[in-house]
Amino acid sequence: MRLFHLLFHGEDAREPRRVEFRAPDAYQAFQFALNDRGSAEVELWDGEQLLVRMSKTEANLWKLHGLPHPKAPRGPLLSQAPPPPDSRCGGDGRDGCGAGG
């Protein structure tokens, strides 16, 4: 069985609460996360790989959030990572965006 962990981000906590557990696969780990009665902001990790970020709504439903770009820094505060650069812009101003555009 593989080792997974959940990070619970509470409004009043400075550090997220971490819960480690074993599950046979990512699907079972996801089910474990959904059934937890903890914080409304949760991250599910498979080792060093973030699988999903989710938050619980007032109606007690889980909302899944998109993951950052694969080259973005990893860690518990992924929402603070800068967005990836716009690949449509060349940066020289000749393409209508970026410097001088």
PETAZI-V752785 format. One record per backbone hydrogen bond with DSSP energy under -1.0 kcal/mol. CO is the residue of the C=O (numbers start at 1). NH is the residue of the N-H. If there is no record, write none. Layout:
co: [CO | CO]
nh: [NH | NH]
This chain:
co: [2 | 4 | 5 | 6 | 7 | 8 | 17 | 19 | 21 | 23 | 25 | 26 | 27 | 28 | 29 | 30 | 31 | 40 | 41 | 42 | 43 | 44 | 44 | 45 | 46 | 49 | 52 | 53 | 54 | 55 | 57 | 61 | 63 | 69 | 77 | 78 | 86 | 98]
nh: [23 | 21 | 45 | 19 | 43 | 17 | 8 | 6 | 4 | 2 | 29 | 30 | 31 | 32 | 33 | 34 | 35 | 56 | 9 | 54 | 7 | 51 | 52 | 5 | 49 | 46 | 44 | 65 | 42 | 63 | 60 | 57 | 55 | 72 | 80 | 81 | 89 | 101]
